[in-house]
Amino acid sequence: MSRIGKQPVTIPANVTVSVGTDNLLSIKGPKGELKQSIDRDITIAVKDGNIEITRPTDQIRHRALHGLYRAIVSNMVKGVTEGFKRDLELVGVGFKAANQGNVLDLALGYSHNIIFDVPKELKVTTLTEKGQNPKITLEGTDKQLIGQVAAKLRGLRKPEPYKGKGVRYSDEVVRKKAGKAAGK
């Protein structure tokens, strides 16, 4: 058995779980509702306040899906109860971030500003304090969507290894390389 897959996911008191036709899992909580289509081979059962995920055989594909769907369901339950948050930091001279609703306006050292539309499922906030790097915060219920949007924002200007300039996650450590050796 998968060590992750065999553990049941506990359902908090304020969360409702329903498994519909075609293995469509729907989880509703105080922060919102998430839906996920589950592979037809994997079975999901709601028993005594727990979600149990089982696989039919020990094939490699089934073993991989077993742990995957258990982790996805666990993240869905956490998302609708607590939510997820991801912080990004803009490091560089003249780098700026501003938002109007879910539209980000980024100045990342290119000739034009970058206008980035954040999906409506997420809440975005920007913070610029004097003497500190501008920060972007993404909040929402869907962990996968937050990670994907954060990766796209980081990809607009990845941190470079010589000065460390670029868009980085707030907990990311950028290893710096030594520059050119000084003349003789």
C-alpha positions as a Markdown table, in Angstrom:
| # | Residue | x | y | z |
|---|---|---|---|---|
| 1 | Met | 0.0 | 0.0 | 0.0 |
| 2 | Ser | 1.0 | 3.6 | -0.6 |
| 3 | Arg | 2.0 | 5.1 | 2.7 |
| 4 | Ile | 0.3 | 8.4 | 1.8 |
| 5 | Gly | -2.6 | 6.9 | 0.0 |
| 6 | Lys | -3.8 | 4.5 | 2.8 |
| 7 | Gln | -4.2 | 7.4 | 5.3 |
| 8 | Pro | -7.7 | 8.7 | 5.4 |
| 9 | Val | -8.4 | 12.4 | 5.1 |
| 10 | Thr | -10.4 | 13.7 | 8.0 |
| 11 | Ile | -13.4 | 15.9 | 7.2 |
| 12 | Pro | -13.8 | 19.0 | 9.5 |
| 13 | Ala | -17.2 | 19.7 | 10.9 |
| 14 | Asn | -18.0 | 22.7 | 8.6 |
| 15 | Val | -17.1 | 20.8 | 5.4 |
| 16 | Thr | -19.4 | 18.8 | 3.1 |
| 17 | Val | -18.1 | 16.2 | 0.7 |
| 18 | Ser | -20.0 | 14.6 | -2.2 |
| 19 | Val | -18.9 | 12.2 | -4.8 |
| 20 | Gly | -21.0 | 12.6 | -8.0 |
| 21 | Thr | -21.3 | 10.8 | -11.3 |
| 22 | Asp | -18.1 | 10.1 | -13.2 |
| 23 | Asn | -16.1 | 10.2 | -10.0 |
| 24 | Leu | -16.5 | 14.0 | -9.7 |
| 25 | Leu | -15.5 | 15.0 | -6.1 |
| 26 | Ser | -17.0 | 18.2 | -4.7 |
| 27 | Ile | -15.8 | 19.7 | -1.4 |
| 28 | Lys | -17.6 | 22.7 | 0.1 |
| 29 | Gly | -16.4 | 24.7 | 3.1 |
| 30 | Pro | -16.4 | 28.2 | 4.6 |
| 31 | Lys | -13.9 | 29.6 | 2.1 |
| 32 | Gly | -15.5 | 28.2 | -1.0 |
| 33 | Glu | -16.1 | 25.1 | -3.1 |
| 34 | Leu | -13.6 | 23.0 | -5.1 |
| 35 | Lys | -14.3 | 20.2 | -7.6 |
| 36 | Gln | -11.9 | 17.6 | -8.9 |
| 37 | Ser | -12.4 | 14.8 | -11.4 |
| 38 | Ile | -10.9 | 11.5 | -10.1 |
| 39 | Asp | -9.6 | 8.7 | -12.3 |
| 40 | Arg | -12.2 | 6.0 | -12.9 |
| 41 | Asp | -9.9 | 3.3 | -11.4 |
| 42 | Ile | -9.6 | 5.0 | -8.1 |
| 43 | Thr | -12.6 | 4.7 | -5.7 |
| 44 | Ile | -13.5 | 7.3 | -3.1 |
| 45 | Ala | -15.7 | 6.5 | -0.1 |
| 46 | Val | -16.9 | 8.9 | 2.7 |
| 47 | Lys | -17.1 | 6.9 | 5.9 |
| 48 | Asp | -17.5 | 8.2 | 9.6 |
| 49 | Gly | -16.1 | 11.6 | 8.9 |
| 50 | Asn | -13.2 | 10.4 | 6.8 |
| 51 | Ile | -12.5 | 10.2 | 3.1 |
| 52 | Glu | -10.9 | 6.9 | 2.1 |
| 53 | Ile | -9.2 | 6.4 | -1.2 |
| 54 | Thr | -8.6 | 2.8 | -2.5 |
| 55 | Arg | -7.0 | 1.4 | -5.6 |
| 56 | Pro | -8.0 | -1.8 | -7.5 |
| 57 | Thr | -4.5 | -3.4 | -8.1 |
| 58 | Asp | -0.8 | -2.9 | -7.4 |
| 59 | Gln | 0.1 | -1.8 | -10.9 |
| 60 | Ile | 2.6 | 1.1 | -11.0 |
| 61 | Arg | 0.0 | 3.4 | -12.4 |
| 62 | His | -2.6 | 2.6 | -9.7 |
| 63 | Arg | 0.0 | 3.0 | -7.0 |
| 64 | Ala | 1.1 | 6.4 | -8.3 |
| 65 | Leu | -2.5 | 7.6 | -8.6 |
| 66 | His | -3.4 | 6.4 | -5.2 |
| 67 | Gly | -1.0 | 8.7 | -3.4 |
| 68 | Leu | -1.6 | 11.5 | -5.9 |
| 69 | Tyr | -5.3 | 11.7 | -5.3 |
| 70 | Arg | -5.0 | 11.4 | -1.6 |
| 71 | Ala | -2.7 | 14.4 | -1.6 |
| 72 | Ile | -5.0 | 16.3 | -3.9 |
| 73 | Val | -8.1 | 15.6 | -1.7 |
| 74 | Ser | -6.2 | 16.6 | 1.4 |
| 75 | Asn | -5.1 | 19.9 | -0.2 |
| 76 | Met | -8.8 | 20.5 | -1.3 |
| 77 | Val | -10.0 | 20.0 | 2.3 |
| 78 | Lys | -7.3 | 22.3 | 3.7 |
| 79 | Gly | -8.0 | 24.9 | 0.9 |
| 80 | Val | -11.8 | 25.2 | 1.7 |
| 81 | Thr | -11.1 | 25.5 | 5.5 |
| 82 | Glu | -7.9 | 27.5 | 5.8 |
| 83 | Gly | -6.9 | 28.6 | 2.3 |
| 84 | Phe | -3.5 | 28.9 | 0.8 |
| 85 | Lys | -1.1 | 31.8 | 0.5 |
| 86 | Arg | 2.0 | 32.5 | -1.6 |
| 87 | Asp | 4.3 | 35.5 | -1.3 |
| 88 | Leu | 6.6 | 36.8 | -4.0 |
| 89 | Glu | 9.3 | 39.4 | -3.8 |
| 90 | Leu | 10.7 | 41.7 | -6.5 |
| 91 | Val | 14.4 | 42.3 | -6.0 |
| 92 | Gly | 16.0 | 44.9 | -8.2 |
| 93 | Val | 16.5 | 48.6 | -8.7 |
| 94 | Gly | 13.3 | 50.2 | -10.0 |
| 95 | Phe | 11.2 | 47.0 | -9.8 |
| 96 | Lys | 7.6 | 47.9 | -8.9 |
| 97 | Ala | 4.3 | 46.1 | -8.5 |
| 98 | Ala | 0.8 | 47.6 | -8.3 |
| 99 | Asn | -2.6 | 46.0 | -8.6 |
| 100 | Gln | -6.1 | 47.2 | -9.4 |
| 101 | Gly | -8.5 | 44.3 | -8.5 |
| 102 | Asn | -7.0 | 41.2 | -10.1 |
| 103 | Val | -4.8 | 43.1 | -12.7 |
| 104 | Leu | -1.1 | 43.3 | -11.8 |
| 105 | Asp | 1.0 | 46.1 | -13.2 |
| 106 | Leu | 4.7 | 45.0 | -13.0 |
| 107 | Ala | 7.8 | 47.1 | -13.8 |
| 108 | Leu | 10.6 | 44.5 | -14.1 |
| 109 | Gly | 13.3 | 46.4 | -15.9 |
| 110 | Tyr | 12.0 | 45.9 | -19.4 |
| 111 | Ser | 11.1 | 48.8 | -21.7 |
| 112 | His | 7.4 | 48.4 | -21.0 |
| 113 | Asn | 5.4 | 47.5 | -17.9 |
| 114 | Ile | 3.9 | 44.0 | -17.8 |
| 115 | Ile | 0.2 | 43.8 | -17.3 |
| 116 | Phe | -0.7 | 40.4 | -15.8 |
| 117 | Asp | -4.3 | 39.2 | -15.3 |
| 118 | Val | -4.6 | 37.0 | -12.2 |
| 119 | Pro | -7.5 | 34.5 | -12.3 |
| 120 | Lys | -10.7 | 35.6 | -10.5 |
| 121 | Glu | -10.5 | 32.7 | -8.1 |
| 122 | Leu | -7.4 | 34.2 | -6.4 |
| 123 | Lys | -7.0 | 37.4 | -4.4 |
| 124 | Val | -3.9 | 39.4 | -5.1 |
| 125 | Thr | -2.4 | 42.2 | -3.0 |
| 126 | Thr | 0.8 | 44.2 | -3.4 |
| 127 | Leu | 2.8 | 45.9 | -0.7 |
| 128 | Thr | 5.5 | 48.5 | -1.3 |
| 129 | Glu | 7.3 | 49.8 | 1.8 |
| 130 | Lys | 10.2 | 52.3 | 1.8 |
| 131 | Gly | 13.5 | 50.6 | 2.1 |
| 132 | Gln | 12.1 | 47.1 | 1.3 |
| 133 | Asn | 11.5 | 45.1 | -1.8 |
| 134 | Pro | 8.0 | 45.2 | -3.3 |
| 135 | Lys | 5.9 | 42.2 | -2.3 |
| 136 | Ile | 3.1 | 40.3 | -4.1 |
| 137 | Thr | 0.7 | 38.1 | -2.1 |
| 138 | Leu | -1.6 | 35.5 | -3.7 |
| 139 | Glu | -4.4 | 34.0 | -1.7 |
| 140 | Gly | -7.0 | 31.4 | -2.6 |
| 141 | Thr | -8.4 | 28.0 | -2.0 |
| 142 | Asp | -6.8 | 26.1 | -4.9 |
| 143 | Lys | -3.2 | 25.2 | -4.1 |
| 144 | Gln | -2.4 | 24.1 | -7.7 |
| 145 | Leu | -3.7 | 27.4 | -9.2 |
| 146 | Ile | -1.7 | 29.5 | -6.7 |
| 147 | Gly | 1.4 | 27.6 | -7.5 |
| 148 | Gln | 0.9 | 27.9 | -11.2 |
| 149 | Val | 0.2 | 31.6 | -11.1 |
| 150 | Ala | 3.2 | 32.2 | -8.8 |
| 151 | Ala | 5.5 | 30.2 | -11.2 |
| 152 | Lys | 4.3 | 32.3 | -14.1 |
| 153 | Leu | 5.0 | 35.5 | -12.2 |
| 154 | Arg | 8.4 | 34.2 | -11.3 |
| 155 | Gly | 9.1 | 33.2 | -14.9 |
| 156 | Leu | 8.6 | 36.8 | -16.1 |
| 157 | Arg | 12.0 | 37.6 | -14.6 |
| 158 | Lys | 13.8 | 34.7 | -12.9 |
| 159 | Pro | 16.4 | 35.6 | -10.2 |
| 160 | Glu | 19.8 | 35.7 | -11.9 |
| 161 | Pro | 22.8 | 34.2 | -10.1 |
| 162 | Tyr | 25.2 | 37.2 | -10.1 |
| 163 | Lys | 23.2 | 40.0 | -8.5 |
| 164 | Gly | 20.1 | 38.1 | -7.4 |
| 165 | Lys | 17.8 | 40.4 | -9.3 |
| 166 | Gly | 14.4 | 39.2 | -10.4 |
| 167 | Val | 11.0 | 37.8 | -9.0 |
| 168 | Arg | 11.5 | 35.3 | -6.3 |
| 169 | Tyr | 9.4 | 33.4 | -3.7 |
| 170 | Ser | 9.8 | 35.0 | -0.3 |
| 171 | Asp | 11.2 | 31.8 | 1.2 |
| 172 | Glu | 13.5 | 31.2 | -1.8 |
| 173 | Val | 17.3 | 31.3 | -1.4 |
| 174 | Val | 19.2 | 32.4 | -4.5 |
| 175 | Arg | 22.8 | 31.1 | -4.6 |
| 176 | Lys | 25.0 | 33.8 | -5.9 |
| 177 | Lys | 28.0 | 33.1 | -8.2 |
| 178 | Ala | 31.3 | 34.9 | -8.0 |
| 179 | Gly | 31.7 | 37.5 | -10.8 |
| 180 | Lys | 34.7 | 38.1 | -13.0 |
| 181 | Ala | 38.0 | 38.0 | -11.2 |
| 182 | Ala | 39.6 | 41.5 | -10.8 |
| 183 | Gly | 42.4 | 42.5 | -13.2 |
| 184 | Lys | 46.0 | 41.8 | -12.3 |
